[in-house]
Amino acid sequence: MSLNTLRNTGLPGGRDMSASHSHRGERDTRIDAVRAVILTVVIIMNMMTLSGLAYLSPDARAELLAPVDQWAWDFLAIFLDGKALAAFSFMFGLSFSMILSRAGPENGASSAQIIRRFLVLGAIGLFNAVFLFWADILMTYAALGLLLPLAARLPQRIIIGAGTALILAGPVALALSGIDPPAPVPEGRDDSLQAFASSNYADTITQNLNMVTGAADTVKGTLVLRFFMLSGLFLLGLAVGRSTLTARFEGLRAPMFKLGALSVVIGLAAGATLRLTESPEGVWFLLYLETPVMALGYLMLLTAALHGKREGKLHSLLAPLGRMSLTGYLGASILGQLLFYGWGFQLIGQAGTISVMAIALAVTAALVGFAHLWFRHFVYGPWEWLWRSLTHLSPQPIVGRGAAS
């Protein structure tokens, strides 16, 4: 099956999947800007772990942090924790639909090449988990992403229905399985604090492996919810990308603002109720839908905000980082290790929540600056080029200016 076949498996009524893109091959820089904002939040949350704060028990964290830092930690837990990952998953499905829509028959790409694309992504994720940041998401994306080429052949209504059903199935599966409710993955891991504070980089690799292989035993509930949620969001992102919605975002700003705000409020209410429920049982597990509901709300609000007529400078500033989101994700892990780990500047366990947030924003700003400089001379981000070259089994042209297709 070729990519051209997938492209022509479109919306009901025989419309081409690429109908939402008026000029095939052109990038939507506003969507790149949305992706950059979400990546920024992912970086902030990852820095909370790299800094050592996430490894502390709640009591130890409360004892260590100043009141303002504790308030900031609680704010992140309520408003952002898990939501950025969910939103990024939706964007992954959306991006895949655009890859299909830009793939012309001249490319001769096959389903084998699509599978190879995800296998390479999984290998990059494995490298990240072992050598950089154990809490890698790329391997999960690579595994679940294999659903997307199959889903792209289905009618639009089936994709939307399946995506919604998968998201709803997460809490149901959790309730029926008898598994303990989700818990923070690294919390209370003093061994990680000690290992990552070591000046010996080999200790970092060893502890990364320990976390990758051992953390899953204590967070089965989190993994169950994540499997269904990410799969469903992948499909919903694919459905939006293959529809005509992306071409009509500017005209849909008002309803997106309203629906996005409503989704965030509903998610916050569900989250507040969940936190007041000591031991969720039965129907109360549906409160765990707070994460995907809030993530979709944030996406609508961001998309509406960045599709205004006066936001050109803002999305032009952010879009280059969105174009190299893989490089940004991995680059933040490298810089986070350099700043916090024992082989670097040894700041692990030394900074409060506000300071870590400031560092994360500074890292993001540095990545934005790097992206602007890089795209003055090159077509793809460095890690994107490697991903593309390994997928095609040959080095791809990289020198040149202009939007990467």
C-alpha positions as CSV (number, residue, x, y, z in Angstrom):
1,M,0.0,0.0,0.0
2,S,1.5,3.3,-1.0
3,L,1.2,6.7,0.7
4,N,-0.7,7.9,-2.3
5,T,-3.3,5.3,-1.6
6,L,-3.6,6.5,2.0
7,R,-3.9,10.1,0.8
8,N,-6.9,9.3,-1.3
9,T,-8.7,7.4,1.5
10,G,-10.4,10.6,2.5
11,L,-13.5,12.0,4.0
12,P,-17.0,10.6,3.3
13,G,-18.0,11.8,-0.2
14,G,-14.7,11.0,-1.8
15,R,-12.8,14.2,-0.8
16,D,-9.0,13.9,-0.7
17,M,-7.3,13.9,2.7
18,S,-5.2,16.9,1.5
19,A,-8.3,19.0,0.9
20,S,-7.6,20.9,4.1
21,H,-4.3,22.2,2.7
22,S,-4.7,24.7,0.0
23,H,-1.2,24.3,-1.2
24,R,0.3,20.9,-0.7
25,G,3.8,21.1,0.8
26,E,3.3,24.4,2.6
27,R,3.5,24.4,6.3
28,D,0.9,25.9,8.6
29,T,3.2,28.0,10.9
30,R,0.3,28.6,13.3
31,I,0.1,24.9,14.0
32,D,3.8,24.8,14.4
33,A,3.4,27.6,17.0
34,V,0.8,25.6,18.9
35,R,3.2,22.6,18.9
36,A,6.0,24.9,20.2
37,V,3.8,26.1,23.1
38,I,2.9,22.6,24.1
39,L,6.5,21.5,23.9
40,T,7.4,24.4,26.2
41,V,5.0,23.0,28.8
42,V,6.4,19.5,28.3
43,I,9.9,20.9,28.9
44,I,8.7,22.6,32.1
45,M,7.3,19.4,33.5
46,N,10.3,17.3,32.5
47,M,12.6,19.8,34.2
48,M,10.6,19.2,37.4
49,T,11.9,15.6,37.2
50,L,15.4,16.4,36.0
51,S,15.8,18.9,38.8
52,G,15.1,16.3,41.4
53,L,11.8,17.8,42.7
54,A,9.6,15.0,41.4
55,Y,11.7,12.3,43.2
56,L,10.9,13.7,46.6
57,S,8.0,12.4,48.7
58,P,5.2,14.9,49.3
59,D,6.3,15.4,52.9
60,A,9.9,15.9,51.9
61,R,8.9,18.3,49.2
62,A,6.7,20.3,51.5
63,E,9.5,20.6,54.0
64,L,12.0,21.7,51.5
65,L,10.0,24.2,49.4
66,A,9.1,27.7,50.4
67,P,5.3,28.4,50.4
68,V,5.4,30.1,47.0
69,D,7.3,27.2,45.5
70,Q,4.8,24.7,47.0
71,W,1.9,26.7,45.5
72,A,3.6,26.7,42.2
73,W,4.1,22.9,42.4
74,D,0.4,22.5,43.2
75,F,-0.5,24.7,40.3
76,L,1.5,22.6,37.9
77,A,0.0,19.4,39.3
78,I,-3.5,20.7,38.8
79,F,-3.3,22.6,35.6
80,L,-0.5,21.1,33.6
81,D,0.7,17.7,34.8
82,G,-0.2,15.1,32.2
83,K,-2.1,17.6,30.1
84,A,0.9,18.7,28.0
85,L,1.7,15.1,27.2
86,A,-2.0,14.5,26.2
87,A,-2.0,17.6,24.0
88,F,1.3,16.6,22.4
89,S,-0.2,13.2,21.6
90,F,-3.1,14.8,19.7
91,M,-0.6,16.9,17.8
92,F,1.3,13.7,16.9
93,G,-1.8,12.4,15.1
94,L,-2.4,15.7,13.5
95,S,1.2,15.9,12.2
96,F,0.9,12.4,10.8
97,S,-2.1,13.3,8.8
98,M,-0.2,16.2,7.3
99,I,2.7,13.9,6.5
100,L,0.3,11.8,4.5
101,S,-1.4,14.9,2.8
102,R,2.0,16.2,1.7
103,A,3.3,12.9,0.4
104,G,2.8,13.0,-3.4
105,P,2.8,10.0,-5.7
106,E,6.3,11.0,-6.8
107,N,7.7,9.9,-3.5
108,G,6.9,6.2,-4.0
109,A,6.7,5.7,-0.3
110,S,5.2,2.5,1.0
111,S,3.6,1.2,4.2
112,A,7.0,-0.4,4.9
113,Q,8.5,3.0,4.9
114,I,5.9,4.2,7.3
115,I,6.6,1.3,9.7
116,R,10.3,2.0,9.4
117,R,9.6,5.7,10.3
118,F,8.1,4.6,13.6
119,L,10.8,2.0,14.3
120,V,13.4,4.7,13.9
121,L,11.4,6.9,16.3
122,G,11.4,4.0,18.8
123,A,15.1,3.7,18.5
124,I,15.6,7.4,19.1
125,G,13.3,7.1,22.1
126,L,15.4,4.2,23.4
127,F,18.5,6.3,23.1
128,N,16.8,9.1,25.0
129,A,15.6,6.8,27.8
130,V,19.0,5.2,28.3
131,F,21.4,8.1,27.9
132,L,19.3,11.2,28.5
133,F,16.0,11.1,30.3
134,W,14.4,7.8,31.4
135,A,10.8,9.2,31.2
136,D,10.9,9.0,27.4
137,I,7.6,9.2,25.5
138,L,9.0,8.6,22.0
139,M,9.0,4.8,22.4
140,T,5.3,4.9,23.3
141,Y,4.5,7.2,20.4
142,A,6.4,4.8,18.1
143,A,4.5,1.8,19.3
144,L,1.0,3.4,19.3
145,G,1.8,5.3,16.1
146,L,1.6,2.0,14.2
147,L,-2.1,2.3,14.5
148,L,-2.2,5.5,12.4
149,P,-1.5,4.1,8.9
150,L,-4.3,1.5,9.5
151,A,-6.7,4.2,10.9
152,A,-6.0,6.5,7.9
153,R,-7.8,4.0,5.7
154,L,-11.0,4.2,7.7
155,P,-14.0,6.6,7.2
156,Q,-13.8,9.8,9.2
157,R,-16.7,9.0,11.5
158,I,-15.1,5.6,12.4
159,I,-11.8,7.3,13.4
160,I,-13.6,9.9,15.6
161,G,-15.8,7.2,17.2
162,A,-12.8,4.9,17.8
163,G,-10.7,7.7,19.3
164,T,-13.5,8.8,21.6
165,A,-14.2,5.2,22.7
166,L,-10.5,4.6,23.5
167,I,-10.3,7.7,25.7
168,L,-13.5,6.6,27.5
169,A,-12.3,3.0,27.8
170,G,-9.3,4.0,29.9
171,P,-11.1,4.7,33.2
172,V,-13.5,1.8,32.5
173,A,-10.5,-0.6,32.0
174,L,-8.9,0.8,35.2
175,A,-12.1,0.2,37.2
176,L,-12.6,-3.3,35.9
177,S,-9.0,-4.4,36.3
178,G,-8.7,-3.9,40.0
179,I,-5.4,-2.1,39.6
180,D,-4.4,0.6,42.0
181,P,-5.3,4.2,40.9
182,P,-2.5,6.1,39.1
183,A,0.3,7.5,41.2
184,P,3.3,9.8,40.3
185,V,6.0,7.6,38.7
186,P,9.2,8.8,40.4
187,E,7.8,10.1,43.7
188,G,9.8,8.9,46.7
189,R,12.8,7.7,44.7
190,D,15.7,8.8,46.8
191,D,17.9,6.4,44.9
192,S,17.4,8.4,41.7
193,L,18.4,11.6,43.5
194,Q,21.6,10.0,44.7
195,A,22.4,8.4,41.3
196,F,21.8,11.5,39.2
197,A,23.8,13.6,41.6
198,S,26.8,11.5,41.0
199,S,29.6,12.9,38.9
200,N,30.1,9.6,37.2
201,Y,28.0,9.5,34.0
202,A,27.8,5.7,34.2
203,D,25.6,6.1,37.3
204,T,23.2,8.2,35.2
205,I,22.9,5.5,32.6
206,T,22.5,2.7,35.2
207,Q,19.8,4.6,37.0
208,N,18.0,5.4,33.7
209,L,17.9,1.7,33.0
210,N,16.6,1.0,36.5
211,M,13.8,3.5,36.1
212,V,12.8,2.3,32.6
213,T,12.7,-1.4,33.7
214,G,11.5,-1.0,37.2
215,A,9.1,1.9,37.3
216,A,6.3,0.2,35.4
217,D,5.8,-2.3,38.3
218,T,4.5,0.4,40.6
219,V,2.5,2.5,38.1
220,K,0.3,0.0,36.3
221,G,-2.8,2.3,36.7
222,T,-1.0,5.2,35.0
223,L,0.1,2.9,32.2
224,V,-3.4,1.6,31.6
225,L,-4.9,5.1,31.4
226,R,-2.0,6.4,29.3
227,F,-2.4,3.6,26.7
228,F,-6.0,4.3,26.1
229,M,-5.8,8.0,26.3
230,L,-2.8,8.4,24.0
231,S,-4.3,6.0,21.4
232,G,-7.6,7.9,21.4
233,L,-5.9,11.3,21.1
234,F,-3.7,10.0,18.3
235,L,-6.9,9.1,16.4
236,L,-8.7,12.4,17.1
237,G,-5.6,14.3,16.0
238,L,-5.6,12.3,12.8
239,A,-9.3,13.0,12.2
240,V,-8.8,16.7,12.6
241,G,-5.8,16.8,10.4
242,R,-7.5,15.0,7.5
243,S,-10.6,17.2,7.8
244,T,-11.1,20.7,6.5
245,L,-11.0,22.2,10.0
246,T,-7.4,23.2,9.8
247,A,-8.2,25.5,6.9
248,R,-11.1,27.1,8.9
249,F,-9.5,27.7,12.3
250,E,-9.5,31.5,11.8
251,G,-13.2,31.5,11.2
252,L,-13.8,29.1,14.1
253,R,-12.0,31.2,16.8
254,A,-15.1,32.2,18.7
255,P,-16.6,28.7,19.2
256,M,-13.1,27.3,19.9
257,F,-12.6,29.9,22.7
258,K,-16.0,29.0,24.2
259,L,-15.7,25.2,23.9
260,G,-12.1,25.3,25.0
261,A,-12.9,27.3,28.1
262,L,-15.8,25.0,28.9
263,S,-13.6,21.9,28.6
264,V,-11.0,23.4,30.9
265,V,-13.6,24.2,33.5
266,I,-15.1,20.7,33.3
267,G,-11.7,19.1,33.6
268,L,-10.8,21.3,36.6
269,A,-14.1,20.3,38.3
270,A,-13.4,16.6,37.6
271,G,-9.9,17.0,38.9
272,A,-11.0,18.8,42.1
273,T,-13.6,16.1,42.8
274,L,-11.0,13.4,42.2
275,R,-8.6,14.9,44.7
276,L,-11.4,15.0,47.3
277,T,-12.2,11.3,46.7
278,E,-9.9,9.3,48.9
279,S,-10.4,5.9,47.1
280,P,-12.1,6.2,43.6
281,E,-14.3,3.2,42.8
282,G,-16.7,2.4,40.0
283,V,-18.1,5.3,38.2
284,W,-15.7,7.7,40.0
285,F,-12.9,6.4,37.8
286,L,-14.5,8.5,35.0
287,L,-13.0,11.6,36.8
288,Y,-9.7,10.6,35.4
289,L,-11.0,12.0,32.1
290,E,-9.9,15.3,33.4
291,T,-6.6,15.0,31.6
292,P,-7.8,14.5,28.0
293,V,-10.7,16.9,28.5
294,M,-8.4,19.7,29.7
295,A,-5.8,18.9,27.1
296,L,-8.3,19.3,24.3
297,G,-9.6,22.5,25.9
298,Y,-6.1,23.9,26.0
299,L,-5.6,23.0,22.4
300,M,-8.7,24.8,21.3
301,L,-7.8,27.9,23.3
302,L,-4.2,27.9,21.9
303,T,-5.3,27.4,18.4
304,A,-7.9,30.1,18.6
305,A,-5.4,32.5,20.2
306,L,-2.7,31.9,17.6
307,H,-5.1,32.1,14.6
308,G,-6.0,35.8,15.1
309,K,-5.1,38.4,12.5
310,R,-2.7,40.2,14.9
311,E,-0.7,37.2,16.1
312,G,1.7,37.0,13.1
313,K,4.8,38.0,15.0
314,L,4.1,35.6,17.9
315,H,3.6,32.5,15.7
316,S,6.5,33.5,13.5
317,L,8.6,33.6,16.7
318,L,7.5,30.2,17.9
319,A,7.0,28.3,14.7
320,P,10.6,27.3,14.1
321,L,10.8,25.4,17.4
322,G,7.5,23.7,16.5
323,R,9.2,22.6,13.2
324,M,12.0,20.9,15.1
325,S,10.0,19.6,18.1
326,L,11.9,16.4,18.2
327,T,15.2,18.3,18.4
328,G,13.7,20.6,21.0
329,Y,12.4,17.6,23.1
330,L,15.8,15.9,23.1
331,G,17.8,19.1,23.3
332,A,15.9,20.0,26.5
333,S,16.9,16.7,28.0
334,I,20.6,17.3,27.2
335,L,20.5,20.8,28.7
336,G,18.6,19.6,31.7
337,Q,21.2,17.0,32.5
338,L,24.0,19.5,31.9
339,L,22.4,21.9,34.4
340,F,21.1,19.6,37.1
341,Y,23.1,16.3,37.1
342,G,26.3,15.6,38.9
343,W,28.4,15.4,35.8
344,G,27.2,19.0,34.9
345,F,26.5,22.0,37.1
346,Q,25.1,19.9,39.9
347,L,21.9,21.8,40.6
348,I,19.8,18.8,41.3
349,G,17.9,19.2,44.5
350,Q,19.1,22.8,44.9
351,A,16.3,24.7,43.1
352,G,12.7,25.4,44.0
353,T,9.7,25.2,41.7
354,I,9.8,28.8,40.6
355,S,13.5,28.6,39.8
356,V,13.1,25.4,37.9
357,M,10.3,27.0,35.9
358,A,12.6,29.9,35.1
359,I,15.3,27.6,34.0
360,A,12.9,25.7,31.8
361,L,11.7,28.9,30.1
362,A,15.4,30.0,29.6
363,V,16.1,26.6,28.0
364,T,13.1,27.0,25.7
365,A,14.2,30.5,24.7
366,A,17.6,29.1,23.9
367,L,16.0,26.4,21.7
368,V,13.8,29.0,20.0
369,G,16.9,31.1,19.2
370,F,18.8,28.0,17.9
371,A,15.8,27.0,15.7
372,H,15.8,30.4,14.1
373,L,19.5,30.3,13.4
374,W,19.4,26.7,12.2
375,F,16.6,27.3,9.7
376,R,18.5,30.1,8.1
377,H,20.7,27.5,6.5
378,F,19.0,24.1,6.8
379,V,15.7,22.6,5.8
380,Y,15.2,20.1,8.7
381,G,16.1,20.2,12.4
382,P,19.2,18.0,13.2
383,W,17.3,15.2,14.9
384,E,14.5,15.5,12.3
385,W,17.1,15.1,9.6
386,L,18.5,12.0,11.2
387,W,15.0,10.5,11.6
388,R,14.2,11.2,8.0
389,S,17.5,9.9,6.7
390,L,17.3,6.6,8.7
391,T,13.7,6.2,7.5
392,H,14.7,6.6,3.9
393,L,17.9,4.5,4.5
394,S,20.0,7.2,2.9
395,P,21.2,10.7,3.8
396,Q,18.6,13.3,2.9
397,P,19.4,16.8,1.5
398,I,19.5,19.3,4.4
399,V,21.1,22.5,3.2
400,G,18.7,25.1,2.0
401,R,16.2,27.6,3.2
402,G,12.4,27.3,3.2
403,A,9.7,25.2,4.9
404,A,10.5,21.5,5.2
405,S,8.0,19.3,3.5
